[in-house]
Amino acid sequence: MANAIPEALQRLINNFSALPGVGEKTATRYALYTLRSNENFALEFSKSLKELHEKIKLCSVCMTYSQDDPCPICSNIQRDSSVLCVVEDPSDLLAIEDANTFKGLYHVLHGAISLMDKITPENLKLNELERRLDSGSVKEVIIATSSTRAGETTAHYIFDILKDKGVKITRIGYGIPMGMDIKYADRATLSKSLGARQEFQL
C-alpha cells in the first residue's frame, strides 16, 4: 500500500519527532499545523531555524548561547563578578534568571558527567571554568548542578578540581528535590535554594 503521507510532510514529521519529549503523534500534529498555516508562517519558521546557527554562538566567557560576545549578563557591570554560579545547561541559567534573585555571573558546563550517556569531564566546559578562576576575581563558586546522580557526580568532580583554588565553594540548597532538574523548578523554589546554599562537603 502506498504511503498516505507525502514525502515532504513525512520529513517534517521526522524532524519534529527528533525533538526531546515529542512523540510521533505530537510531531504529526505540529507538521500538519505548519502545513495548514499560511506560507508566511512557514517561511518565518524556516528563517528562525536557519538563523540559530548563523547568529547564536557561545559566549566566550560563560559559555551560554548568545548573539553578543560577551553575552549581556557577562557584560553587565552591575552584576557581582566575584560570585560564579555553575550550571549544567543554558536552560538552567534561564530558570535561575527568571527567579530574579541571583545577581552574580554564570558558567555553563553544557552537560553533566554520566558514564551511561558517555559524557566525561572532557566533554564539559571545565577547563574554561578553571581559567576563569585563575584571574583571581572570583571569590565564591556556587555549584548549581541538578540533584540527579549525574548532577551530584559533576558537583563532586568540580569540588575536587577547585578545592585548592582559594575560593569559597558552596552547593545550591536542597529546596530542589532529589532527582529533579533545575529547569523544572518554580521561581520560589529556586530562590530558596540559592539563599540556602551551604559550604560544599564530600
Protein Blocks (a to p, Z undefined) as FASTA:
>chain_A
ZZfbdfklmmmmmmmmmpghiafklmmmmmmmmmmpcfklmmmmmmmmmmmmmmmccdfk
lopacfbdcdfklmmmkbcfkbccddfblklmmmmmmnomaccdcddehiaddfklopaf
klpckllmmmmmmnopambdcdfbdfbfklmmmmmmmmmmmmmnopacddddfkbcghia
fklpcfklmmmmmmmgccddZZ
